Amino acid sequence: MNWDRIEGNWKQFKGNAVQQWGKLTGDQLDVIAGKRDLLLGRIQELYGISKEEGEKQLEDWEQRMQQVAHSNETTVIPPKA
């Protein structure tokens, strides 16, 4: 999925972001506004992870969002860690 699509439909996707990264607040997601680099930075900061780990998590999340976009589902439960 093209990140531009996520950014353009951020209101639809931000609930899924909260499911994935529960430490993110609604206010933080509003500021992020679908900007991938801002989301990555906030995830790194909140979870104390490396940029590489953050990138991996974002890539996995993007793939799940592609599933959402191609189905009638509105949310996808994140995988168990």
KEKOL-801469 format. One record per residue: residue in one letter; x, y, z of N, C-alpha, C, CB in turn; chain. Coordinates in steps of 0.05 Angstrom, whole numbers, plus 5000, padded with zeros to 4 digits. Each point is the difference from the previous one (the first is absolute). Glycine has a CB too. Layout:
% residues N
<r><residu>A</residu><n_u>X</n_u><n_v>Y</n_v><n_w>Z</n_w><ca_u>X</ca_u><ca_v>Y</ca_v><ca_w>Z</ca_w><c_u>X</c_u><c_v>Y</c_v><c_w>Z</c_w><cb_u>X</cb_u><cb_v>Y</cb_v><cb_w>Z</cb_w><chaine>A</chaine></r>
...
This chain:
% residues 81
<r><residu>M</residu><n_u>5017</n_u><n_v>4977</n_v><n_w>5000</n_w><ca_u>4983</ca_u><ca_v>5023</ca_v><ca_w>5000</ca_w><c_u>5018</c_u><c_v>5025</c_v><c_w>5000</c_w><cb_u>4963</cb_u><cb_v>4975</cb_v><cb_w>5024</cb_w><chaine>A</chaine></r>
<r><residu>N</residu><n_u>5029</n_u><n_v>5044</n_v><n_w>4961</n_w><ca_u>5014</ca_u><ca_v>5025</ca_v><ca_w>4999</ca_w><c_u>4994</c_u><c_v>5016</c_v><c_w>5025</c_w><cb_u>4997</cb_u><cb_v>5000</cb_v><cb_w>4950</cb_w><chaine>A</chaine></r>
<r><residu>W</residu><n_u>5025</n_u><n_v>5010</n_v><n_w>5062</n_w><ca_u>4996</ca_u><ca_v>5016</ca_v><ca_w>5025</ca_w><c_u>4983</c_u><c_v>5024</c_v><c_w>4995</c_w><cb_u>5044</cb_u><cb_v>4984</cb_v><cb_w>5017</cb_w><chaine>A</chaine></r>
<r><residu>D</residu><n_u>4955</n_u><n_v>5027</n_v><n_w>4959</n_w><ca_u>4983</ca_u><ca_v>5023</ca_v><ca_w>4994</ca_w><c_u>4971</c_u><c_v>4994</c_v><c_w>5005</c_w><cb_u>5033</cb_u><cb_v>5015</cb_v><cb_w>4966</cb_w><chaine>A</chaine></r>
<r><residu>R</residu><n_u>4960</n_u><n_v>4960</n_v><n_w>5029</n_w><ca_u>4972</ca_u><ca_v>4992</ca_v><ca_w>5005</ca_w><c_u>4994</c_u><c_v>4999</c_v><c_w>5030</c_w><cb_u>5001</cb_u><cb_v>4973</cb_v><cb_w>4957</cb_w><chaine>A</chaine></r>
<r><residu>I</residu><n_u>5018</n_u><n_v>5017</n_v><n_w>5059</n_w><ca_u>4996</ca_u><ca_v>5001</ca_v><ca_w>5029</ca_w><c_u>4998</c_u><c_v>5028</c_v><c_w>5010</c_w><cb_u>5025</cb_u><cb_v>4957</cb_v><cb_w>5004</cb_w><chaine>A</chaine></r>
<r><residu>E</residu><n_u>4993</n_u><n_v>5060</n_v><n_w>4986</n_w><ca_u>4999</ca_u><ca_v>5028</ca_v><ca_w>5009</ca_w><c_u>4974</c_u><c_v>5013</c_v><c_w>4992</c_w><cb_u>5050</cb_u><cb_v>5002</cb_v><cb_w>4996</cb_w><chaine>A</chaine></r>
<r><residu>G</residu><n_u>4941</n_u><n_v>4993</n_v><n_w>4979</n_w><ca_u>4975</ca_u><ca_v>5012</ca_v><ca_w>4991</ca_w><c_u>4975</c_u><c_v>4991</c_v><c_w>5014</c_w><cb_u>5022</cb_u><cb_v>5004</cb_v><cb_w>4957</cb_w><chaine>A</chaine></r>
<r><residu>N</residu><n_u>4979</n_u><n_v>4972</n_v><n_w>5054</n_w><ca_u>4978</ca_u><ca_v>4988</ca_v><ca_w>5015</ca_w><c_u>5007</c_u><c_v>4996</c_v><c_w>5030</c_w><cb_u>4984</cb_u><cb_v>4977</cb_v><cb_w>4958</cb_w><chaine>A</chaine></r>
<r><residu>W</residu><n_u>5032</n_u><n_v>5041</n_v><n_w>5052</n_w><ca_u>5010</ca_u><ca_v>4997</ca_v><ca_w>5027</ca_w><c_u>4979</c_u><c_v>4996</c_v><c_w>5021</c_w><cb_u>5038</cb_u><cb_v>5027</cb_v><cb_w>4986</cb_w><chaine>A</chaine></r>
<r><residu>K</residu><n_u>4939</n_u><n_v>4987</n_v><n_w>5012</n_w><ca_u>4979</ca_u><ca_v>4998</ca_v><ca_w>5019</ca_w><c_u>4990</c_u><c_v>4971</c_v><c_w>5002</c_w><cb_u>4987</cb_u><cb_v>5047</cb_v><cb_w>4992</cb_w><chaine>A</chaine></r>
<r><residu>Q</residu><n_u>5013</n_u><n_v>4939</n_v><n_w>4986</n_w><ca_u>4991</ca_u><ca_v>4972</ca_v><ca_w>5000</ca_w><c_u>5022</c_u><c_v>4982</c_v><c_w>5011</c_w><cb_u>4971</cb_u><cb_v>5009</cb_v><cb_w>4960</cb_w><chaine>A</chaine></r>
<r><residu>F</residu><n_u>5054</n_u><n_v>4997</n_v><n_w>5036</n_w><ca_u>5022</ca_u><ca_v>4982</ca_v><ca_w>5008</ca_w><c_u>5010</c_u><c_v>5005</c_v><c_w>5028</c_w><cb_u>5012</cb_u><cb_v>4998</cb_v><cb_w>4953</cb_w><chaine>A</chaine></r>
<r><residu>K</residu><n_u>4983</n_u><n_v>5026</n_v><n_w>5059</n_w><ca_u>5012</ca_u><ca_v>5006</ca_v><ca_w>5026</ca_w><c_u>4989</c_u><c_v>4982</c_v><c_w>5022</c_w><cb_u>5007</cb_u><cb_v>5047</cb_v><cb_w>4985</cb_w><chaine>A</chaine></r>
<r><residu>G</residu><n_u>4969</n_u><n_v>4943</n_v><n_w>5013</n_w><ca_u>4990</ca_u><ca_v>4981</ca_v><ca_w>5020</ca_w><c_u>5016</c_u><c_v>4975</c_v><c_w>5000</c_w><cb_u>4954</cb_u><cb_v>5019</cb_v><cb_w>4995</cb_w><chaine>A</chaine></r>
<r><residu>N</residu><n_u>5054</n_u><n_v>4972</n_v><n_w>4981</n_w><ca_u>5017</ca_u><ca_v>4976</ca_v><ca_w>4998</ca_w><c_u>5027</c_u><c_v>5006</c_v><c_w>5011</c_w><cb_u>4975</cb_u><cb_v>4986</cb_v><cb_w>4960</cb_w><chaine>A</chaine></r>
<r><residu>A</residu><n_u>5035</n_u><n_v>5038</n_v><n_w>5038</n_w><ca_u>5026</ca_u><ca_v>5007</ca_v><ca_w>5011</ca_w><c_u>4999</c_u><c_v>4998</c_v><c_w>5030</c_w><cb_u>5010</cb_u><cb_v>5031</cb_v><cb_w>4961</cb_w><chaine>A</chaine></r>
<r><residu>V</residu><n_u>4968</n_u><n_v>4978</n_v><n_w>5051</n_w><ca_u>4997</ca_u><ca_v>4998</ca_v><ca_w>5029</ca_w><c_u>4999</c_u><c_v>4971</c_v><c_w>5009</c_w><cb_u>4975</cb_u><cb_v>5044</cb_v><cb_w>5000</cb_w><chaine>A</chaine></r>
<r><residu>Q</residu><n_u>5012</n_u><n_v>4939</n_v><n_w>4984</n_w><ca_u>4999</ca_u><ca_v>4972</ca_v><ca_w>5007</ca_w><c_u>5028</c_u><c_v>4988</c_v><c_w>4999</c_w><cb_u>4954</cb_u><cb_v>4996</cb_v><cb_w>4981</cb_w><chaine>A</chaine></r>
<r><residu>Q</residu><n_u>5062</n_u><n_v>5012</n_v><n_w>5000</n_w><ca_u>5028</ca_u><ca_v>4990</ca_v><ca_w>4998</ca_w><c_u>5018</c_u><c_v>5012</c_v><c_w>5021</c_w><cb_u>4993</cb_u><cb_v>4995</cb_v><cb_w>4951</cb_w><chaine>A</chaine></r>
<r><residu>W</residu><n_u>5006</n_u><n_v>5031</n_v><n_w>5053</n_w><ca_u>5018</ca_u><ca_v>5013</ca_v><ca_w>5019</ca_w><c_u>4982</c_u><c_v>5015</c_v><c_w>5020</c_w><cb_u>5037</cb_u><cb_v>5005</cb_v><cb_w>4965</cb_w><chaine>A</chaine></r>
<r><residu>G</residu><n_u>4955</n_u><n_v>4981</n_v><n_w>5056</n_w><ca_u>4982</ca_u><ca_v>5010</ca_v><ca_w>5020</ca_w><c_u>5009</c_u><c_v>5025</c_v><c_w>5015</c_w><cb_u>4985</cb_u><cb_v>4954</cb_v><cb_w>5003</cb_w><chaine>A</chaine></r>
<r><residu>K</residu><n_u>5041</n_u><n_v>5051</n_v><n_w>4997</n_w><ca_u>5010</ca_u><ca_v>5023</ca_v><ca_w>5014</ca_w><c_u>4995</c_u><c_v>5026</c_v><c_w>4985</c_w><cb_u>5035</cb_u><cb_v>4971</cb_v><cb_w>5021</cb_w><chaine>A</chaine></r>
<r><residu>L</residu><n_u>4958</n_u><n_v>5028</n_v><n_w>4954</n_w><ca_u>4994</ca_u><ca_v>5024</ca_v><ca_w>4985</ca_w><c_u>4973</c_u><c_v>5011</c_v><c_w>5008</c_w><cb_u>5027</cb_u><cb_v>4982</cb_v><cb_w>4961</cb_w><chaine>A</chaine></r>
<r><residu>T</residu><n_u>4972</n_u><n_v>5044</n_v><n_w>5043</n_w><ca_u>4975</ca_u><ca_v>5013</ca_v><ca_w>5007</ca_w><c_u>4986</c_u><c_v>5012</c_v><c_w>4975</c_w><cb_u>5019</cb_u><cb_v>5011</cb_v><cb_w>5046</cb_w><chaine>A</chaine></r>
<r><residu>G</residu><n_u>4956</n_u><n_v>4994</n_v><n_w>4957</n_w><ca_u>4985</ca_u><ca_v>5013</ca_v><ca_w>4978</ca_w><c_u>5012</c_u><c_v>5026</c_v><c_w>4992</c_w><cb_u>4960</cb_u><cb_v>4978</cb_v><cb_w>5016</cb_w><chaine>A</chaine></r>
<r><residu>D</residu><n_u>5049</n_u><n_v>5038</n_v><n_w>5004</n_w><ca_u>5013</ca_u><ca_v>5026</ca_v><ca_w>4994</ca_w><c_u>5025</c_u><c_v>4996</c_v><c_w>4984</c_w><cb_u>4980</cb_u><cb_v>5020</cb_v><cb_w>5042</cb_w><chaine>A</chaine></r>
<r><residu>Q</residu><n_u>5036</n_u><n_v>4960</n_v><n_w>4966</n_w><ca_u>5025</ca_u><ca_v>4995</ca_v><ca_w>4985</ca_w><c_u>4994</c_u><c_v>4991</c_v><c_w>4972</c_w><cb_u>5023</cb_u><cb_v>4987</cb_v><cb_w>5042</cb_w><chaine>A</chaine></r>
<r><residu>L</residu><n_u>4957</n_u><n_v>4997</n_v><n_w>4954</n_w><ca_u>4993</ca_u><ca_v>4990</ca_v><ca_w>4973</ca_w><c_u>4989</c_u><c_v>5023</c_v><c_w>4983</c_w><cb_u>4990</cb_u><cb_v>4955</cb_v><cb_w>5019</cb_w><chaine>A</chaine></r>
<r><residu>D</residu><n_u>4996</n_u><n_v>5064</n_v><n_w>4994</n_w><ca_u>4991</ca_u><ca_v>5024</ca_v><ca_w>4985</ca_w><c_u>5023</c_u><c_v>5016</c_v><c_w>4990</c_w><cb_u>4958</cb_u><cb_v>5001</cb_v><cb_w>5027</cb_w><chaine>A</chaine></r>
<r><residu>V</residu><n_u>5063</n_u><n_v>5003</n_v><n_w>4990</n_w><ca_u>5023</ca_u><ca_v>5015</ca_v><ca_w>4992</ca_w><c_u>5016</c_u><c_v>4985</c_v><c_w>4978</c_w><cb_u>5003</cb_u><cb_v>5020</cb_v><cb_w>5047</cb_w><chaine>A</chaine></r>
<r><residu>I</residu><n_u>4999</n_u><n_v>4953</n_v><n_w>4956</n_w><ca_u>5014</ca_u><ca_v>4984</ca_v><ca_w>4980</ca_w><c_u>4986</c_u><c_v>5002</c_v><c_w>4973</c_w><cb_u>5015</cb_u><cb_v>4969</cb_v><cb_w>5036</cb_w><chaine>A</chaine></r>
<r><residu>A</residu><n_u>4959</n_u><n_v>5032</n_v><n_w>4964</n_w><ca_u>4984</ca_u><ca_v>5004</ca_v><ca_w>4976</ca_w><c_u>5008</c_u><c_v>4983</c_v><c_w>4976</c_w><cb_u>4993</cb_u><cb_v>5046</cb_v><cb_w>5016</cb_w><chaine>A</chaine></r>
<r><residu>G</residu><n_u>5015</n_u><n_v>4929</n_v><n_w>4990</n_w><ca_u>5007</ca_u><ca_v>4982</ca_v><ca_w>4978</ca_w><c_u>5028</c_u><c_v>5002</c_v><c_w>4990</c_w><cb_u>4953</cb_u><cb_v>5002</cb_v><cb_w>4988</cb_w><chaine>A</chaine></r>
<r><residu>K</residu><n_u>5063</n_u><n_v>5016</n_v><n_w>5023</n_w><ca_u>5027</ca_u><ca_v>5003</ca_v><ca_w>4991</ca_w><c_u>5017</c_u><c_v>4977</c_v><c_w>5011</c_w><cb_u>4995</cb_u><cb_v>5051</cb_v><cb_w>4998</cb_w><chaine>A</chaine></r>
<r><residu>R</residu><n_u>5016</n_u><n_v>4933</n_v><n_w>4983</n_w><ca_u>5014</ca_u><ca_v>4975</ca_v><ca_w>5008</ca_w><c_u>5024</c_u><c_v>5006</c_v><c_w>5018</c_w><cb_u>4985</cb_u><cb_v>4980</cb_v><cb_w>4957</cb_w><chaine>A</chaine></r>
<r><residu>D</residu><n_u>5031</n_u><n_v>5040</n_v><n_w>5036</n_w><ca_u>5024</ca_u><ca_v>5006</ca_v><ca_w>5016</ca_w><c_u>4993</c_u><c_v>5009</c_v><c_w>5028</c_w><cb_u>5023</cb_u><cb_v>5012</cb_v><cb_w>4958</cb_w><chaine>A</chaine></r>
<r><residu>L</residu><n_u>4955</n_u><n_v>5003</n_v><n_w>5045</n_w><ca_u>4992</ca_u><ca_v>5008</ca_v><ca_w>5027</ca_w><c_u>4990</c_u><c_v>4976</c_v><c_w>5016</c_w><cb_u>4988</cb_u><cb_v>5046</cb_v><cb_w>4982</cb_w><chaine>A</chaine></r>
<r><residu>L</residu><n_u>4997</n_u><n_v>4937</n_v><n_w>5005</n_w><ca_u>4990</ca_u><ca_v>4975</ca_v><ca_w>5014</ca_w><c_u>5023</c_u><c_v>4983</c_v><c_w>5008</c_w><cb_u>4958</cb_u><cb_v>5002</cb_v><cb_w>4973</cb_w><chaine>A</chaine></r>
<r><residu>L</residu><n_u>5062</n_u><n_v>4994</n_v><n_w>5010</n_w><ca_u>5023</ca_u><ca_v>4984</ca_v><ca_w>5006</ca_w><c_u>5015</c_u><c_v>5012</c_v><c_w>5024</c_w><cb_u>5004</cb_u><cb_v>4987</cb_v><cb_w>4952</cb_w><chaine>A</chaine></r>
<r><residu>G</residu><n_u>5000</n_u><n_v>5039</n_v><n_w>5048</n_w><ca_u>5014</ca_u><ca_v>5013</ca_v><ca_w>5022</ca_w><c_u>4986</c_u><c_v>4997</c_v><c_w>5026</c_w><cb_u>5019</cb_u><cb_v>5032</cb_v><cb_w>4968</cb_w><chaine>A</chaine></r>
<r><residu>R</residu><n_u>4955</n_u><n_v>4971</n_v><n_w>5032</n_w><ca_u>4984</ca_u><ca_v>4998</ca_v><ca_w>5024</ca_w><c_u>5000</c_u><c_v>4972</c_v><c_w>5011</c_w><cb_u>4971</cb_u><cb_v>5037</cb_v><cb_w>4984</cb_w><chaine>A</chaine></r>
<r><residu>I</residu><n_u>5028</n_u><n_v>4943</n_v><n_w>4998</n_w><ca_u>5001</ca_u><ca_v>4972</ca_v><ca_w>5009</ca_w><c_u>5027</c_u><c_v>4994</c_v><c_w>5013</c_w><cb_u>4968</cb_u><cb_v>4987</cb_v><cb_w>4962</cb_w><chaine>A</chaine></r>
<r><residu>Q</residu><n_u>5053</n_u><n_v>5022</n_v><n_w>5025</n_w><ca_u>5027</ca_u><ca_v>4996</ca_v><ca_w>5011</ca_w><c_u>5002</c_u><c_v>5013</c_v><c_w>5028</c_w><cb_u>5020</cb_u><cb_v>5000</cb_v><cb_w>4954</cb_w><chaine>A</chaine></r>
<r><residu>E</residu><n_u>4970</n_u><n_v>5024</n_v><n_w>5049</n_w><ca_u>5001</ca_u><ca_v>5014</ca_v><ca_w>5025</ca_w><c_u>4984</c_u><c_v>4986</c_v><c_w>5022</c_w><cb_u>5007</cb_u><cb_v>5043</cb_v><cb_w>4975</cb_w><chaine>A</chaine></r>
<r><residu>L</residu><n_u>4968</n_u><n_v>4950</n_v><n_w>5019</n_w><ca_u>4983</ca_u><ca_v>4989</ca_v><ca_w>5020</ca_w><c_u>5008</c_u><c_v>4971</c_v><c_w>5009</c_w><cb_u>4963</cb_u><cb_v>5028</cb_v><cb_w>4980</cb_w><chaine>A</chaine></r>
<r><residu>Y</residu><n_u>5048</n_u><n_v>4957</n_v><n_w>5001</n_w><ca_u>5006</ca_u><ca_v>4972</ca_v><ca_w>5005</ca_w><c_u>5030</c_u><c_v>4995</c_v><c_w>5004</c_w><cb_u>4959</cb_u><cb_v>4988</cb_v><cb_w>4974</cb_w><chaine>A</chaine></r>
<r><residu>G</residu><n_u>5057</n_u><n_v>5033</n_v><n_w>5023</n_w><ca_u>5029</ca_u><ca_v>4997</ca_v><ca_w>5004</ca_w><c_u>5012</c_u><c_v>4979</c_v><c_w>4981</c_w><cb_u>4993</cb_u><cb_v>5013</cb_v><cb_w>5047</cb_w><chaine>A</chaine></r>
<r><residu>I</residu><n_u>5000</n_u><n_v>4988</n_v><n_w>4928</n_w><ca_u>5010</ca_u><ca_v>4980</ca_v><ca_w>4981</ca_w><c_u>5017</c_u><c_v>5014</c_v><c_w>4979</c_w><cb_u>4959</cb_u><cb_v>4971</cb_v><cb_w>5007</cb_w><chaine>A</chaine></r>
<r><residu>S</residu><n_u>5057</n_u><n_v>5013</n_v><n_w>4978</n_w><ca_u>5017</ca_u><ca_v>5011</ca_v><ca_w>4980</ca_w><c_u>4984</c_u><c_v>5008</c_v><c_w>4975</c_w><cb_u>5038</cb_u><cb_v>4972</cb_v><cb_w>5017</cb_w><chaine>A</chaine></r>
<r><residu>K</residu><n_u>4974</n_u><n_v>5044</n_v><n_w>4966</n_w><ca_u>4987</ca_u><ca_v>5008</ca_v><ca_w>4975</ca_w><c_u>4994</c_u><c_v>4975</c_v><c_w>4984</c_w><cb_u>5024</cb_u><cb_v>5045</cb_v><cb_w>5001</cb_w><chaine>A</chaine></r>
<r><residu>E</residu><n_u>4994</n_u><n_v>4936</n_v><n_w>4998</n_w><ca_u>4997</ca_u><ca_v>4976</ca_v><ca_w>4984</ca_w><c_u>4975</c_u><c_v>4984</c_v><c_w>5010</c_w><cb_u>5050</cb_u><cb_v>4998</cb_v><cb_w>4992</cb_w><chaine>A</chaine></r>
<r><residu>E</residu><n_u>4948</n_u><n_v>4999</n_v><n_w>5035</n_w><ca_u>4977</ca_u><ca_v>4986</ca_v><ca_w>5011</ca_w><c_u>4974</c_u><c_v>5016</c_v><c_w>4994</c_w><cb_u>5029</cb_u><cb_v>4980</cb_v><cb_w>5037</cb_w><chaine>A</chaine></r>
<r><residu>G</residu><n_u>4972</n_u><n_v>5046</n_v><n_w>4965</n_w><ca_u>4977</ca_u><ca_v>5016</ca_v><ca_w>4994</ca_w><c_u>4991</c_u><c_v>4997</c_v><c_w>4971</c_w><cb_u>5014</cb_u><cb_v>5032</cb_v><cb_w>5035</cb_w><chaine>A</chaine></r>
<r><residu>E</residu><n_u>5006</n_u><n_v>4968</n_v><n_w>4947</n_w><ca_u>4994</ca_u><ca_v>4995</ca_v><ca_w>4971</ca_w><c_u>4987</c_u><c_v>4973</c_v><c_w>4996</c_w><cb_u>5039</cb_u><cb_v>5030</cb_v><cb_w>4988</cb_w><chaine>A</chaine></r>
<r><residu>K</residu><n_u>4971</n_u><n_v>4950</n_v><n_w>5025</n_w><ca_u>4989</ca_u><ca_v>4973</ca_v><ca_w>4997</ca_w><c_u>4971</c_u><c_v>5000</c_v><c_w>5009</c_w><cb_u>5045</cb_u><cb_v>4979</cb_v><cb_w>5007</cb_w><chaine>A</chaine></r>
<r><residu>Q</residu><n_u>4950</n_u><n_v>5033</n_v><n_w>5016</n_w><ca_u>4972</ca_u><ca_v>5001</ca_v><ca_w>5011</ca_w><c_u>4982</c_u><c_v>5015</c_v><c_w>4981</c_w><cb_u>5017</cb_u><cb_v>4998</cb_v><cb_w>5046</cb_w><chaine>A</chaine></r>
<r><residu>L</residu><n_u>4993</n_u><n_v>5024</n_v><n_w>4943</n_w><ca_u>4983</ca_u><ca_v>5016</ca_v><ca_w>4981</ca_w><c_u>4995</c_u><c_v>4984</c_v><c_w>4975</c_w><cb_u>5019</cb_u><cb_v>5042</cb_v><cb_w>5018</cb_w><chaine>A</chaine></r>
<r><residu>E</residu><n_u>5001</n_u><n_v>4945</n_v><n_w>4971</n_w><ca_u>4996</ca_u><ca_v>4984</ca_v><ca_w>4976</ca_w><c_u>4979</c_u><c_v>4978</c_v><c_w>5004</c_w><cb_u>5047</cb_u><cb_v>5009</cb_v><cb_w>4987</cb_w><chaine>A</chaine></r>
<r><residu>D</residu><n_u>4955</n_u><n_v>4977</n_v><n_w>5037</n_w><ca_u>4980</ca_u><ca_v>4980</ca_v><ca_w>5006</ca_w><c_u>4972</c_u><c_v>5012</c_v><c_w>5002</c_w><cb_u>5035</cb_u><cb_v>4974</cb_v><cb_w>5024</cb_w><chaine>A</chaine></r>
<r><residu>W</residu><n_u>4963</n_u><n_v>5049</n_v><n_w>4989</n_w><ca_u>4975</ca_u><ca_v>5013</ca_v><ca_w>5003</ca_w><c_u>4988</c_u><c_v>5009</c_v><c_w>4973</c_w><cb_u>5015</cb_u><cb_v>5016</cb_v><cb_w>5045</cb_w><chaine>A</chaine></r>
<r><residu>E</residu><n_u>5002</n_u><n_v>4994</n_v><n_w>4938</n_w><ca_u>4992</ca_u><ca_v>5008</ca_v><ca_w>4973</ca_w><c_u>4987</c_u><c_v>4977</c_v><c_w>4985</c_w><cb_u>5036</cb_u><cb_v>5035</cb_v><cb_w>4999</cb_w><chaine>A</chaine></r>
<r><residu>Q</residu><n_u>4977</n_u><n_v>4941</n_v><n_w>5003</n_w><ca_u>4989</ca_u><ca_v>4977</ca_v><ca_w>4987</ca_w><c_u>4973</c_u><c_v>4992</c_v><c_w>5011</c_w><cb_u>5047</cb_u><cb_v>4984</cb_v><cb_w>4992</cb_w><chaine>A</chaine></r>
<r><residu>R</residu><n_u>4950</n_u><n_v>5018</n_v><n_w>5034</n_w><ca_u>4973</ca_u><ca_v>4994</ca_v><ca_w>5012</ca_w><c_u>4979</c_u><c_v>5021</c_v><c_w>4991</c_w><cb_u>5023</cb_u><cb_v>4978</cb_v><cb_w>5039</cb_w><chaine>A</chaine></r>
<r><residu>M</residu><n_u>4986</n_u><n_v>5047</n_v><n_w>4958</n_w><ca_u>4981</ca_u><ca_v>5021</ca_v><ca_w>4990</ca_w><c_u>4992</c_u><c_v>4995</c_v><c_w>4972</c_w><cb_u>5021</cb_u><cb_v>5032</cb_v><cb_w>5031</cb_w><chaine>A</chaine></r>
<r><residu>Q</residu><n_u>4996</n_u><n_v>4956</n_v><n_w>4953</n_w><ca_u>4993</ca_u><ca_v>4992</ca_v><ca_w>4973</ca_w><c_u>4978</c_u><c_v>4979</c_v><c_w>5000</c_w><cb_u>5047</cb_u><cb_v>5010</cb_v><cb_w>4985</cb_w><chaine>A</chaine></r>
<r><residu>Q</residu><n_u>4954</n_u><n_v>4972</n_v><n_w>5034</n_w><ca_u>4979</ca_u><ca_v>4980</ca_v><ca_w>5003</ca_w><c_u>4974</c_u><c_v>5014</c_v><c_w>5007</c_w><cb_u>5033</cb_u><cb_v>4966</cb_v><cb_w>5015</cb_w><chaine>A</chaine></r>
<r><residu>V</residu><n_u>4968</n_u><n_v>5054</n_v><n_w>5003</n_w><ca_u>4976</ca_u><ca_v>5015</ca_v><ca_w>5007</ca_w><c_u>4988</c_u><c_v>5013</c_v><c_w>4976</c_w><cb_u>5018</cb_u><cb_v>5007</cb_v><cb_w>5046</cb_w><chaine>A</chaine></r>
<r><residu>A</residu><n_u>4999</n_u><n_v>5005</n_v><n_w>4938</n_w><ca_u>4991</ca_u><ca_v>5015</ca_v><ca_w>4976</ca_w><c_u>4987</c_u><c_v>4982</c_v><c_w>4980</c_w><cb_u>5036</cb_u><cb_v>5033</cb_v><cb_w>5008</cb_w><chaine>A</chaine></r>
<r><residu>H</residu><n_u>4971</n_u><n_v>4942</n_v><n_w>4991</n_w><ca_u>4990</ca_u><ca_v>4981</ca_v><ca_w>4980</ca_w><c_u>4978</c_u><c_v>4982</c_v><c_w>5012</c_w><cb_u>5044</cb_u><cb_v>5002</cb_v><cb_w>4977</cb_w><chaine>A</chaine></r>
<r><residu>S</residu><n_u>4946</n_u><n_v>5004</n_v><n_w>5047</n_w><ca_u>4979</ca_u><ca_v>4984</ca_v><ca_w>5011</ca_w><c_u>4979</c_u><c_v>5018</c_v><c_w>5011</c_w><cb_u>5033</cb_u><cb_v>4963</cb_v><cb_w>5012</cb_w><chaine>A</chaine></r>
<r><residu>N</residu><n_u>4947</n_u><n_v>5024</n_v><n_w>4999</n_w><ca_u>4978</ca_u><ca_v>5016</ca_v><ca_w>5013</ca_w><c_u>5006</c_u><c_v>5006</c_v><c_w>5029</c_w><cb_u>4968</cb_u><cb_v>4979</cb_v><cb_w>4968</cb_w><chaine>A</chaine></r>
<r><residu>E</residu><n_u>5055</n_u><n_v>5011</n_v><n_w>5042</n_w><ca_u>5007</ca_u><ca_v>5005</ca_v><ca_w>5028</ca_w><c_u>5007</c_u><c_v>5029</c_v><c_w>5004</c_w><cb_u>5016</cb_u><cb_v>4952</cb_v><cb_w>5004</cb_w><chaine>A</chaine></r>
<r><residu>T</residu><n_u>4980</n_u><n_v>5058</n_v><n_w>5020</n_w><ca_u>5008</ca_u><ca_v>5027</ca_v><ca_w>5006</ca_w><c_u>5025</c_u><c_v>5001</c_v><c_w>5018</c_w><cb_u>4953</cb_u><cb_v>5014</cb_v><cb_w>4995</cb_w><chaine>A</chaine></r>
<r><residu>T</residu><n_u>5053</n_u><n_v>4963</n_v><n_w>5018</n_w><ca_u>5023</ca_u><ca_v>4999</ca_v><ca_w>5017</ca_w><c_u>5013</c_u><c_v>4972</c_v><c_w>4997</c_w><cb_u>4980</cb_u><cb_v>5033</cb_v><cb_w>5033</cb_w><chaine>A</chaine></r>
<r><residu>V</residu><n_u>5045</n_u><n_v>4967</n_v><n_w>4972</n_w><ca_u>5015</ca_u><ca_v>4974</ca_v><ca_w>5000</ca_w><c_u>5015</c_u><c_v>4998</c_v><c_w>5026</c_w><cb_u>5006</cb_u><cb_v>5000</cb_v><cb_w>4949</cb_w><chaine>A</chaine></r>
<r><residu>I</residu><n_u>4990</n_u><n_v>4978</n_v><n_w>5065</n_w><ca_u>5013</ca_u><ca_v>4996</ca_v><ca_w>5026</ca_w><c_u>5030</c_u><c_v>4996</c_v><c_w>4995</c_w><cb_u>4958</cb_u><cb_v>4980</cb_v><cb_w>5020</cb_w><chaine>A</chaine></r>
<r><residu>P</residu><n_u>5059</n_u><n_v>5035</n_v><n_w>4995</n_w><ca_u>5029</ca_u><ca_v>4996</ca_v><ca_w>4996</ca_w><c_u>5009</c_u><c_v>4972</c_v><c_w>5009</c_w><cb_u>5007</cb_u><cb_v>5049</cb_v><cb_w>5007</cb_w><chaine>A</chaine></r>
<r><residu>P</residu><n_u>5014</n_u><n_v>4941</n_v><n_w>4981</n_w><ca_u>5010</ca_u><ca_v>4973</ca_v><ca_w>5007</ca_w><c_u>5009</c_u><c_v>5000</c_v><c_w>5029</c_w><cb_u>5013</cb_u><cb_v>4991</cb_v><cb_w>4952</cb_w><chaine>A</chaine></r>
<r><residu>K</residu><n_u>4985</n_u><n_v>4986</n_v><n_w>5061</n_w><ca_u>5010</ca_u><ca_v>4998</ca_v><ca_w>5027</ca_w><c_u>5031</c_u><c_v>4999</c_v><c_w>5000</c_w><cb_u>4958</cb_u><cb_v>4975</cb_v><cb_w>5014</cb_w><chaine>A</chaine></r>
<r><residu>A</residu><n_u>5053</n_u><n_v>5040</n_v><n_w>5004</n_w><ca_u>5030</ca_u><ca_v>5002</ca_v><ca_w>5001</ca_w><c_u>5011</c_u><c_v>4976</c_v><c_w>5014</c_w><cb_u>4998</cb_u><cb_v>5049</cb_v><cb_w>5000</cb_w><chaine>A</chaine></r>
